[in-house]
């Protein structure tokens, strides 16, 4: 039986005091999508509100995986994604949260999202996120009351990267917030490929890491019997 992946995206399209335009960063959804598609997985989309999500970084559309996402089924399916509250997340072998600045708007709290992530992780399905997507892991508590990220090796968009990208727009520094909840945070040079798998938790630092996050999720799922 084919594995099933649920990609959960933000519905935000603006952030910060100057209403900087944002959305899901194109390569951060398109590159993992390409890996899931190559593996033959069923790929579904959900968003927090069910409204049409937004894409950022359309200037990168010439990249082959990005172009295939935009002109193939990816973007069409993403636009028609289901509201998270209407999804039975328990049927999925993995969930994945791409970045862009958008998740910093609607995913730091989002009680249902936190519940879905905790339950997915605790049933040993894979939880993946890249760049600002790991803000979805913030404030997730497991059934024993501990923070999911406590003691986990993870990465996300780093303080150094944010200082030169969107420091004035984001409500808080993601690396600092994750570390404050006990994450063992790993950084690479700004914009360098950096992805980490700690058990069934997979995270990536930035857009350059998105493909490897997809590859790591596939590798984990391929070790599990169908």
LODREN-783079 format. One line per 8 residues: for each residue y, z, x of N, C-alpha, C, O. Coordinates in steps of 0.1 Angstrom, whole numbers, padded with zeros to 4 digits. Example, Ala and Ser with C-alpha at 12.3 -4.5 7.8 and 13.67 -1.06 7.14 Angstrom:
REM LODREN-783079
-0057 0078 0132 -0045 0078 0123 -0033 0078 0132 -0033 0085 0142 ~ -0022 0071 0128 -0011 0071 0137 0000 0079 0129 0011 0080 0134 $
This chain:
REM LODREN-783079
-0012 0000 0009 0000 0000 0000 0012 0000 0009 0013 0007 0019 ~ 0022 -0009 0005 0035 -0009 0013 0042 0004 0012 0043 0011 0002 ~ 0048 0007 0024 0057 0019 0024 0070 0016 0016 0074 0005 0014 ~ 0076 0027 0011 0088 0025 0003 0099 0033 0010 0098 0044 0014 ~ 0111 0026 0011 0123 0032 0017 0134 0032 0007 0136 0023 0000 ~ 0141 0044 0006 0152 0045 -0003 0165 0046 0006 0166 0056 0014 ~ 0174 0037 0006 0186 0037 0013 0197 0043 0004 0200 0037 -0007 ~ 0203 0054 0008 0213 0061 -0001 0227 0059 0005 0229 0062 0017 $
0235 0052 -0002 0248 0049 0003 0260 0056 -0004 0258 0060 -0016 ~ 0271 0057 0003 0283 0063 -0003 0290 0054 -0013 0288 0042 -0012 ~ 0297 0059 -0022 0305 0051 -0031 0320 0052 -0027 0328 0046 -0034 ~ 0324 0059 -0017 0338 0060 -0013 0343 0047 -0007 0336 0039 0000 ~ 0356 0044 -0009 0362 0032 -0004 0376 0035 0003 0382 0026 0008 ~ 0380 0048 0004 0392 0052 0011 0390 0066 0016 0383 0074 0011 ~ 0397 0069 0027 0396 0082 0034 0409 0086 0040 0416 0078 0045 ~ 0412 0099 0040 0423 0104 0047 0436 0103 0041 0438 0097 0030 $
0447 0109 0047 0460 0110 0041 0467 0097 0039 0476 0095 0031 ~ 0462 0087 0047 0468 0073 0046 0459 0064 0038 0461 0052 0038 ~ 0449 0069 0031 0439 0061 0024 0434 0049 0032 0434 0038 0027 ~ 0429 0052 0043 0423 0042 0052 0411 0036 0044 0403 0043 0039 ~ 0410 0023 0044 0400 0016 0037 0387 0018 0044 0386 0018 0056 ~ 0376 0020 0037 0363 0023 0043 0352 0019 0034 0354 0012 0023 ~ 0340 0022 0038 0328 0019 0030 0316 0021 0039 0317 0027 0050 ~ 0305 0015 0036 0293 0015 0044 0295 0005 0056 0298 -0006 0053 $
0293 0009 0068 0296 0001 0080 0284 -0010 0080 0273 -0006 0082 ~ 0288 -0022 0079 0278 -0033 0077 0266 -0032 0087 0254 -0032 0082 ~ 0267 -0032 0100 0255 -0032 0108 0247 -0019 0107 0235 -0019 0110 ~ 0253 -0008 0102 0245 0004 0101 0236 0004 0089 0227 0012 0088 ~ 0238 -0005 0080 0228 -0007 0069 0220 -0020 0072 0208 -0020 0069 ~ 0226 -0030 0077 0220 -0043 0079 0209 -0043 0090 0198 -0049 0088 ~ 0212 -0036 0101 0202 -0036 0112 0189 -0028 0108 0178 -0033 0110 ~ 0190 -0016 0103 0178 -0009 0098 0171 -0017 0087 0159 -0018 0087 $
0179 -0023 0078 0173 -0030 0067 0164 -0041 0073 0153 -0044 0068 ~ 0169 -0048 0083 0161 -0059 0089 0148 -0054 0095 0138 -0060 0094 ~ 0148 -0042 0101 0136 -0036 0106 0126 -0032 0095 0114 -0034 0096 ~ 0131 -0027 0084 0123 -0023 0072 0117 -0036 0066 0105 -0036 0062 ~ 0125 -0046 0065 0121 -0059 0059 0110 -0065 0068 0100 -0070 0062 ~ 0111 -0065 0081 0101 -0070 0090 0088 -0063 0089 0077 -0069 0090 ~ 0089 -0050 0086 0077 -0042 0084 0070 -0044 0071 0059 -0039 0068 ~ 0077 -0051 0062 0071 -0054 0049 0072 -0043 0039 0065 -0042 0029 $
0082 -0034 0041 0084 -0022 0032 0091 -0026 0020 0099 -0036 0020 ~ 0089 -0019 0009 0098 -0020 -0003 0111 -0012 0000 0110 -0001 0004 ~ 0122 -0019 -0002 0135 -0013 0001 0143 -0012 -0012 0146 -0022 -0018 ~ 0147 0000 -0016 0155 0002 -0027 0168 0009 -0023 0169 0016 -0013 ~ 0178 0008 -0031 0191 0014 -0029 0195 0023 -0040 0192 0021 -0052 ~ 0202 0034 -0036 0208 0043 -0046 0222 0047 -0040 0224 0047 -0028 ~ 0230 0051 -0049 0243 0057 -0045 0246 0069 -0053 0239 0071 -0063 ~ 0256 0077 -0049 0258 0089 -0056 0262 0088 -0070 0258 0095 -0079 $
0271 0078 -0073 0276 0076 -0086 0270 0064 -0094 0271 0063 -0106 ~ 0263 0055 -0087 0257 0043 -0093 0267 0032 -0094 0263 0021 -0098 ~ 0280 0034 -0091 0290 0024 -0091 0288 0015 -0078 0281 0019 -0069 ~ 0293 0003 -0079 0292 -0007 -0068 0297 -0001 -0055 0309 0003 -0055 ~ 0290 0000 -0044 0295 0006 -0032 0303 -0005 -0024 0304 -0016 -0029 ~ 0309 0000 -0014 0318 -0009 -0006 0312 -0011 0008 0304 -0003 0013 ~ 0315 -0022 0014 0311 -0025 0028 0323 -0026 0037 0334 -0030 0033 ~ 0322 -0020 0049 0332 -0021 0059 0326 -0030 0071 0314 -0032 0071 $
0335 -0034 0080 0331 -0042 0091 0326 -0056 0088 0317 -0061 0094 ~ 0331 -0062 0078 0327 -0076 0074 0331 -0086 0085 0326 -0097 0085 ~ 0340 -0082 0094 0344 -0090 0106 0332 -0092 0115 0332 -0101 0124 ~ 0321 -0084 0113 0309 -0085 0122 0298 -0094 0115 0287 -0093 0119 ~ 0302 -0101 0105 0292 -0109 0097 0285 -0120 0105 0274 -0124 0100 ~ 0290 -0124 0116 0283 -0134 0124 0270 -0129 0131 0262 -0138 0134 ~ 0269 -0116 0132 0257 -0111 0138 0245 -0115 0129 0246 -0114 0117 ~ 0234 -0120 0135 0223 -0125 0126 0218 -0116 0116 0216 -0120 0104 $
0215 -0103 0119 0210 -0094 0109 0220 -0091 0099 0217 -0089 0087 ~ 0233 -0090 0103 0244 -0088 0093 0245 -0099 0084 0246 -0097 0071 ~ 0244 -0111 0089 0245 -0123 0081 0234 -0124 0071 0235 -0128 0059 ~ 0222 -0122 0076 0210 -0122 0067 0211 -0112 0056 0207 -0114 0045 ~ 0216 -0100 0059 0218 -0090 0049 0228 -0095 0038 0226 -0093 0026 ~ 0239 -0101 0043 0249 -0105 0033 0245 -0117 0025 0249 -0118 0013 ~ 0237 -0126 0030 0234 -0138 0023 0220 -0137 0017 0216 -0146 0009 ~ 0212 -0127 0021 0198 -0125 0015 0198 -0115 0004 0208 -0114 -0004 $
0188 -0108 0003 0186 -0098 -0008 0194 -0085 -0006 0196 -0077 -0015 ~ 0197 -0082 0007 0202 -0069 0010 0215 -0065 0003 0215 -0055 -0005 ~ 0225 -0073 0004 0238 -0069 -0002 0237 -0070 -0017 0243 -0062 -0024 ~ 0229 -0080 -0022 0227 -0081 -0037 0221 -0068 -0042 0225 -0063 -0052 ~ 0210 -0064 -0035 0203 -0052 -0040 0212 -0039 -0038 0211 -0030 -0047 ~ 0220 -0039 -0028 0228 -0027 -0026 0239 -0026 -0037 0241 -0015 -0042 ~ 0244 -0037 -0041 0254 -0037 -0052 0248 -0033 -0065 0255 -0027 -0074 ~ 0235 -0035 -0067 0228 -0031 -0079 0220 -0018 -0078 0211 -0016 -0086 $
0223 -0011 -0068 0216 0002 -0066 0217 0012 -0077 0226 0011 -0085 ~ 0207 0020 -0078 0206 0030 -0089 0214 0042 -0086 0215 0046 -0074 ~ 0219 0049 -0096 0225 0062 -0094 0214 0072 -0089 0203 0072 -0095 ~ 0217 0080 -0079 0207 0088 -0073 0201 0098 -0083 0189 0100 -0082 ~ 0208 0102 -0093 0203 0111 -0103 0192 0105 -0112 0184 0112 -0118 ~ 0191 0092 -0112 0181 0085 -0119 0169 0080 -0111 0160 0074 -0116 ~ 0169 0084 -0099 0158 0080 -0089 0148 0091 -0087 0152 0103 -0086 ~ 0136 0087 -0088 0125 0097 -0084 0123 0096 -0069 0115 0088 -0064 $
0130 0104 -0061 0129 0102 -0047 0116 0106 -0041 0113 0103 -0030 ~ 0108 0113 -0049 0095 0118 -0044 0085 0106 -0041 0075 0108 -0035 ~ 0088 0094 -0046 0078 0083 -0044 0081 0076 -0031 0073 0067 -0028 ~ 0091 0080 -0024 0095 0072 -0012 0089 0079 0001 0088 0091 0002 ~ 0086 0070 0010 0080 0075 0023 0091 0078 0032 0089 0086 0042 ~ 0103 0073 0030 0115 0077 0038 0128 0075 0030 0128 0066 0021 ~ 0138 0082 0034 0151 0079 0029 0160 0077 0041 0157 0083 0052 ~ 0170 0069 0040 0179 0066 0051 0193 0065 0046 0196 0060 0035 $
0202 0071 0054 0216 0072 0050 0225 0065 0061 0226 0071 0072 ~ 0230 0053 0058 0239 0047 0068 0253 0053 0068 0256 0060 0059 ~ 0260 0050 0079 0273 0055 0081 0284 0046 0076 0283 0039 0066 ~ 0295 0046 0084 0308 0042 0080 0315 0055 0077 0309 0066 0076 ~ 0328 0054 0076 0336 0067 0073 0333 0072 0059 0335 0083 0056 ~ 0328 0063 0050 0327 0066 0036 0319 0079 0033 0323 0087 0025 ~ 0307 0081 0040 0300 0094 0037 0308 0107 0040 0304 0117 0034 ~ 0318 0106 0049 0326 0118 0051 0334 0122 0039 0339 0133 0039 $
0335 0113 0029 0343 0116 0017 0334 0123 0007 0338 0133 0001 ~ 0322 0117 0004 0315 0121 -0008 0301 0128 -0004 0294 0131 -0013 ~ 0298 0129 0009 0285 0134 0012 0285 0148 0019 0274 0153 0021 ~ 0296 0154 0023 0295 0167 0029 0289 0178 0020 0282 0187 0025 ~ 0291 0177 0007 0285 0187 -0002 0275 0180 -0011 0263 0181 -0007 ~ 0278 0173 -0022 0269 0165 -0030 0256 0172 -0032 0246 0169 -0026 ~ 0255 0182 -0041 0243 0191 -0043 0230 0183 -0045 0220 0187 -0040 ~ 0231 0173 -0053 0218 0165 -0056 0213 0159 -0043 0201 0159 -0040 $
0222 0153 -0035 0218 0146 -0023 0212 0157 -0014 0202 0154 -0007 ~ 0218 0169 -0013 0212 0179 -0004 0198 0183 -0009 0189 0185 0000 ~ 0196 0183 -0022 0183 0187 -0027 0173 0176 -0024 0162 0179 -0020 ~ 0177 0163 -0025 0168 0152 -0022 0164 0152 -0008 0152 0150 -0004 ~ 0174 0155 0001 0171 0155 0015 0161 0166 0019 0152 0164 0026 ~ 0164 0178 0014 0156 0189 0017 0141 0187 0012 0132 0190 0019 ~ 0140 0182 0000 0127 0180 -0006 0119 0169 0002 0107 0170 0004 ~ 0126 0158 0005 0120 0148 0013 0115 0153 0026 0104 0150 0030 $
0124 0160 0033 0120 0166 0046 0108 0175 0045 0099 0175 0054 ~ 0108 0184 0035 0098 0194 0034 0084 0188 0030 0074 0195 0031 ~ 0084 0176 0024 0071 0170 0021 0066 0161 0032 0057 0153 0030 ~ 0073 0162 0043 0070 0154 0055 0072 0139 0054 0066 0131 0062 ~ 0080 0135 0045 0085 0121 0045 0097 0121 0055 0101 0131 0060 ~ 0101 0108 0059 0110 0107 0069 0125 0107 0063 0127 0101 0053 ~ 0133 0114 0070 0148 0114 0067 0155 0108 0079 0154 0113 0090 ~ 0163 0098 0077 0170 0091 0087 0185 0089 0084 0188 0088 0072 $
0193 0089 0094 0208 0087 0092 0214 0083 0105 0209 0086 0116 ~ 0225 0075 0104 0231 0070 0116 0247 0072 0115 0252 0070 0104 ~ 0253 0074 0126 0267 0075 0128 0274 0086 0120 0271 0097 0123 ~ 0282 0083 0110 0287 0093 0101 0277 0097 0090 0279 0106 0082 ~ 0266 0089 0089 0256 0092 0079 0250 0106 0080 0247 0112 0070 ~ 0248 0112 0092 0243 0125 0093 0252 0136 0087 0248 0148 0087 ~ 0264 0133 0082 0271 0143 0074 0263 0146 0062 0265 0157 0056 ~ 0254 0138 0058 0245 0141 0046 0236 0152 0049 0231 0159 0040 $
0233 0155 0062 0224 0166 0066 0231 0179 0066 0225 0190 0066 ~ 0244 0179 0067 0252 0191 0067 0251 0198 0054 0251 0193 0043 ~ 0249 0211 0055 0248 0220 0044 0235 0219 0036 0233 0224 0025 ~ 0225 0211 0042 0212 0211 0035 0204 0223 0039 0202 0226 0051 ~ 0199 0230 0029 0191 0242 0032 0177 0240 0028 0174 0235 0017 ~ 0168 0245 0036 0154 0244 0033 0149 0255 0024 0157 0264 0021 ~ 0137 0255 0020 0132 0265 0010 0132 0279 0016 0132 0289 0008 ~ 0133 0281 0029 0133 0294 0035 0148 0299 0037 0150 0309 0043 $
0157 0291 0033 0171 0294 0034 0178 0290 0046 0190 0292 0048 ~ 0171 0284 0056 0177 0280 0068 0183 0266 0067 0179 0258 0058 ~ 0193 0263 0075 0199 0249 0075 0188 0240 0081 0182 0243 0091 ~ 0187 0228 0075 0178 0218 0080 0180 0215 0095 0171 0213 0102 ~ 0193 0213 0099 0196 0209 0112 0194 0220 0123 0194 0217 0135 ~ 0192 0233 0118 0191 0244 0128 0179 0242 0137 0168 0241 0132 ~ 0182 0241 0150 0171 0240 0160 0166 0226 0161 0156 0223 0168 ~ 0172 0216 0154 0167 0202 0155 0175 0194 0165 0187 0196 0166 $
0168 0185 0172 0175 0176 0181 0180 0164 0173 0173 0157 0167 ~ 0193 0163 0173 0200 0153 0165 0212 0147 0172 0216 0152 0182 ~ 0217 0136 0166 0230 0131 0171 0237 0125 0159 0231 0124 0148 ~ 0249 0122 0161 0258 0115 0151 0270 0109 0158 0270 0110 0171 ~ 0279 0104 0151 0292 0100 0157 0297 0112 0164 0298 0123 0158 ~ 0302 0110 0177 0305 0122 0185 0320 0125 0184 0328 0117 0179 ~ 0323 0137 0189 0337 0141 0189 0345 0131 0198 0357 0127 0194 ~ 0340 0127 0209 0347 0118 0218 0349 0105 0212 0360 0099 0213 $
0339 0100 0204 0341 0087 0197 0352 0089 0186 0361 0080 0184 ~ 0351 0100 0178 0360 0102 0167 0375 0103 0172 0384 0098 0165 ~ 0377 0109 0184 0390 0111 0189 0397 0098 0191 0410 0097 0191 ~ 0389 0087 0193 0396 0074 0195 0393 0064 0184 0395 0052 0185 ~ 0389 0070 0172 0386 0061 0161 0392 0065 0148 0399 0057 0142 ~ 0389 0077 0143 0394 0081 0130 0397 0096 0129 0396 0102 0119 ~ 0402 0102 0140 0404 0116 0140 0414 0120 0130 0413 0131 0123 ~ 0424 0112 0127 0435 0115 0118 0430 0113 0103 0437 0117 0094 $
0419 0106 0101 0414 0103 0088 0403 0112 0083 0402 0115 0071 ~ 0394 0117 0092 0383 0124 0087 0387 0139 0084 0396 0144 0090 ~ 0380 0145 0074 0384 0159 0071 0379 0169 0081 0385 0180 0081 ~ 0370 0166 0089 0365 0175 0100 0357 0167 0110 0354 0156 0108 ~ 0355 0174 0121 0347 0167 0132 0332 0169 0130 0328 0181 0129 ~ 0325 0158 0128 0311 0159 0124 0302 0166 0135 0294 0174 0132 ~ 0304 0162 0148 0296 0168 0158 0298 0184 0158 0288 0191 0159 ~ 0310 0188 0157 0313 0202 0157 0306 0209 0145 0300 0220 0146 $
0307 0203 0133 0301 0209 0121 0286 0210 0122 0280 0220 0118 ~ 0280 0200 0127 0265 0200 0128 0261 0210 0138 0251 0218 0136 ~ 0268 0211 0149 0264 0221 0160 0266 0235 0154 0259 0244 0158 ~ 0276 0237 0145 0279 0250 0140 0267 0255 0131 0266 0267 0128 ~ 0260 0246 0125 0248 0249 0117 0235 0249 0125 0224 0250 0120 ~ 0236 0249 0138 0225 0251 0147 0218 0239 0153 0208 0240 0159 ~ 0224 0227 0150 0219 0215 0156 0219 0215 0171 0229 0220 0177 ~ 0208 0210 0177 0208 0208 0192 0213 0193 0193 0206 0184 0191 $
0226 0192 0197 0233 0179 0196 0232 0172 0209 0234 0177 0220 ~ 0229 0159 0208 0227 0150 0220 0237 0139 0220 0238 0132 0210 ~ 0245 0137 0230 0255 0127 0231 0251 0117 0242 0245 0120 0252 ~ 0255 0104 0240 0255 0094 0250 0270 0089 0252 0279 0094 0245 ~ 0272 0080 0261 0285 0075 0263 0290 0069 0250 0282 0064 0242 ~ 0303 0069 0248 0308 0063 0235 0303 0049 0233 0304 0041 0241 ~ 0299 0047 0220 0294 0034 0215 0281 0029 0222 0278 0017 0220 ~ 0275 0037 0230 0262 0034 0236 0250 0037 0226 0252 0046 0217 $
0240 0029 0227 0228 0031 0218 0222 0045 0221 0219 0048 0233 ~ 0221 0053 0211 0215 0066 0213 0209 0071 0199 0216 0073 0190 ~ 0195 0071 0199 0188 0076 0187 0178 0086 0191 0172 0085 0202 ~ 0175 0095 0181 0166 0106 0184 0157 0108 0172 0161 0108 0161 ~ 0144 0109 0175 0134 0114 0165 0129 0127 0168 0124 0130 0179 ~ 0131 0137 0159 0126 0150 0160 0117 0153 0149 0121 0156 0138 ~ 0104 0151 0151 0095 0151 0140 0098 0140 0130 0098 0128 0134 ~ 0100 0144 0117 0103 0133 0107 0118 0132 0104 0122 0127 0094 $
0126 0137 0114 0140 0135 0113 0145 0126 0123 0143 0128 0135 ~ 0152 0115 0119 0157 0105 0128 0172 0103 0127 0177 0101 0116 ~ 0179 0104 0138 0193 0102 0137 0198 0093 0148 0192 0091 0159 ~ 0210 0086 0146 0216 0077 0156 0231 0080 0157 0237 0085 0148 ~ 0236 0077 0169 0250 0081 0172 0260 0072 0166 0271 0077 0162 ~ 0258 0059 0165 0269 0050 0162 0263 0037 0158 0251 0035 0157 ~ 0272 0027 0155 0266 0014 0151 0256 0008 0160 0246 0001 0156 ~ 0258 0009 0173 0249 0003 0183 0235 0010 0182 0225 0004 0187 $
0234 0021 0176 0221 0029 0175 0213 0026 0162 0202 0030 0160 ~ 0219 0018 0153 0213 0016 0140 0200 0009 0140 0190 0013 0133 ~ 0199 -0001 0148 0186 -0009 0149 0175 0000 0154 0164 0000 0149 ~ 0178 0009 0164 0168 0018 0170 0164 0028 0160 0152 0033 0160 ~ 0173 0033 0152 0170 0042 0141 0160 0036 0132 0150 0042 0128 ~ 0162 0023 0128 0153 0016 0119 0139 0015 0126 0129 0017 0120 ~ 0139 0012 0139 0127 0010 0146 0119 0023 0147 0107 0024 0145 ~ 0126 0034 0149 0119 0047 0150 0114 0051 0136 0103 0057 0136 $
0121 0049 0125 0115 0052 0112 0103 0044 0110 0093 0049 0105 ~ 0103 0031 0113 0091 0022 0111 0080 0028 0120 0068 0028 0115 ~ 0083 0031 0132 0072 0036 0141 0065 0049 0135 0053 0050 0136 ~ 0073 0058 0130 0068 0070 0124 0059 0066 0112 0048 0071 0110 ~ 0064 0058 0103 0057 0054 0091 0044 0047 0094 0034 0048 0087 ~ 0044 0039 0105 0033 0031 0108 0021 0040 0114 0010 0035 0116 ~ 0025 0052 0118 0014 0061 0122 0008 0069 0111 -0002 0076 0113 ~ 0013 0067 0099 0008 0074 0087 -0001 0064 0079 0003 0053 0077 $
-0013 0068 0076 -0022 0059 0069 -0016 0055 0055 -0010 0063 0048 ~ -0018 0043 0052 -0012 0037 0039 -0020 0044 0028 -0017 0041 0016 $
